Amino acid sequence: MSPEQDDNLDDLSDAIRRQRELGLMIGDELETHVQLLDETGEMVDRTDARLKRAKKKLDYVGRKVKENRSICIVIVLIFIFFILLALFR
């Protein structure tokens, strides 16, 4: 082998070694991102479950408010009826 070919092979070997190191670093970075995405997914799932529970509670409270509003309206109307009865006697 000529010295020029030997130098070219050494340069190629160095370039391949750098590419390998870069590939390993990228792989490590990807593993870190996968872990972060998994943790984020778990947090989103927990938050979604809490939001669903809160929505159920709000729906229940909304129904109760509607029921109580009807009762309050009836009581107010009865009160007004007695006031009008007292005024026009």
C-alpha positions, 0 to 999 in steps of 0.5 A: 500500500502506498503512503497516500492510500494509508493516510486516506484510510487513516482519515476514513477510519477517523471519520467513521469513529467520529460518526460512531461517537455521534451516533451513540450520542444521538442514541443517548439523547433519544433515550432521554427524550423517550423517557421524558415523553413517557413521563409527560404521557403519564402526567397527561393521563392522570390530568385527564382522569382528574378532569373527568372526575371534576366534570362529573362533579360539576355536572352533578352540582349543575343538576342540583342547582337546577333542581334547587332553582325550581324550588326557590322559584316556587317558594318566591311565587308562594310568598308573592301570592301571600303578599298579594292576598294580604294587599287585596283583602 
